[in-house]
Amino acid sequence: MRKILLTAALAAIVPMLPAAATATKAARGGDMPYCMQEQVNVSINFNFQVGSPKEAKETFDARLRDIDAFVKQANLKKWELQSMNYSVSAQNNGYGDTNYQLSGSASYQTDNADQAFALMDQLTKQKLYVNVNVSKYRNNGMPCPASGAAE
């Protein structure tokens, strides 16, 4: 009995599949290809010994300016600061001196992985830890540019 019901259900559904595919294709704009959109997140972290909390803030600000200078040299079209933070920790070395440790990070978003990787190489030479995270997603309704190819 179950086999008969399953066969009947499949017989009813299978003829509708080509029509559903055609409807989806028409809603999408026919044979027009759609491109994957690329999103690139760049996280930059650093740690430095500093002489005071004031020097920590100055060092943090200087590092962000250095990063911006490298970005200008790399000629990135899109480079947006998403977040930034820093922390300062103090420790007495036991001889009356206080050591300060600056830990900072900044997170940026761009749209070109190749340029982000090139920038990564430059920034790591400046004693910065750089992580590039690339994600791609299909954005329905976004056709490929005339010069681009569908993925």
N, C-alpha and C positions, 0 to 999 in steps of 0.2 A: 504494500500500500504506500509506504514512504517513497519507494523508488518511483512509483507512478506519479506521485505529487511532485517530486523533485524534477522529473522529466517534463512534466507539464509546466512547471514554473520556469525552467530553463527555456522551453520552447516559446514561452511568452516574452521572456526578457531578451534573448539573443537577437531577434530581429530589430530591437530598438537601439542596440549599441551603435551601429553606424550613424543613425540619426542624431544620437547624443553627441558623438564626435564631431559631426558636421555643425551642429548648433554651437558647440564650444569653439570650434575654429572660426565660425562666422562672428561670434561675440568678440573674439580676440582680434579680428580684423583680417580674416582670411589667412594667407600664407605669410603675412608680415612677421619677421622674426623679432623676438624680444630679447633684450640684453640683460645680463646679470649686472646689478649695481654693486660696486665695490665700496666697502667702508673700511678704513684703516685707522686703528687706534694706536697711538705711540705713547708709551709710558716711559718717563725718564726719571731715574732715581739717583741720588748721590748722598755720600756721607763724607764729612770733613771734620777735622779737629779745628776748633776755633778758640780764640782767647776770651770771649765774653758773649753773653746773649745779644748784645748790640752788634757785635761782629757777625754773629750767626745770621741775623736779619740782613745785614749788608751783603754777606756772602750769598745768601739765598737769592736776593734781588739781582746780584751780579750774574749768577748762574742763569737765571731766566733771560737776562739781556744777552748773554753769550749764546744761548739756544736760539733766540730770535735772530741774532746776527748770522748764525749758520743757516737758518731757514731762508733768510733773504738771499744768501749766496746760492742755496740750492734751487731758488726760484720756484718754490712750491706755490701753486695757484690757490690752494685751499689749505689753511693751517689755523685751526681754531682751538684755543685753550678751553678745555673742558673742566679741569679742576687743578688745584695746586695746594700743597700743604707742606709744612715743615715742623719739625719738633727739635727742641734743644734739651739735652740731658746733661746733668752736671754730676761729677764724681770727684771727691777729694782723694788725692793720691796717698794720703797718710802722712805727708810731709808739710801740710798746710797749703798746698797748691790745689786749685780746683781746675779740673779739665772739663771742657765743654765739647760735646759731640753734636754736630748738626746733621740731621737726617731730613732730606727734602725730596719731594716728588712733584711732577707735573704731568698731566695727561692731556694729550692733544688729539684732534681728529683731522684726518686728511682724506683724500680720495685717490691717491696714487701710491700703490705699494712699492713700485720700483724706486721712486724718489725717496720714499720713507726708508727703504733699505740703504740707499746711498747716504742719506743723512745719518742713519744709524752708525755707519762706519766712521763718519767724521766725529760724531759725538762720543763714541767709545774711546777715541784717541784723547779726548779731553777728560778722561777718568770718570765718565758718566756711565751708568748702567742703563741700557736702552732695550725695551721690549716692543716689538711691532706685532700687532695682532690684526690679521686680515680676515674679513668675512665678506662673503658675496651672497646676494639674495636676488631673487627674481622679483621685479617690481612690475606687476601687471599694468599694462597701459603705457609702459615706457619703451618706445621703439628704439632700436639701435640707431646711433648717429650714422649719417651717410657714409662716413669713413670707417666706422667700426663694423665688426662682424659679430653675429650672434654666437653665444656659447651654448 
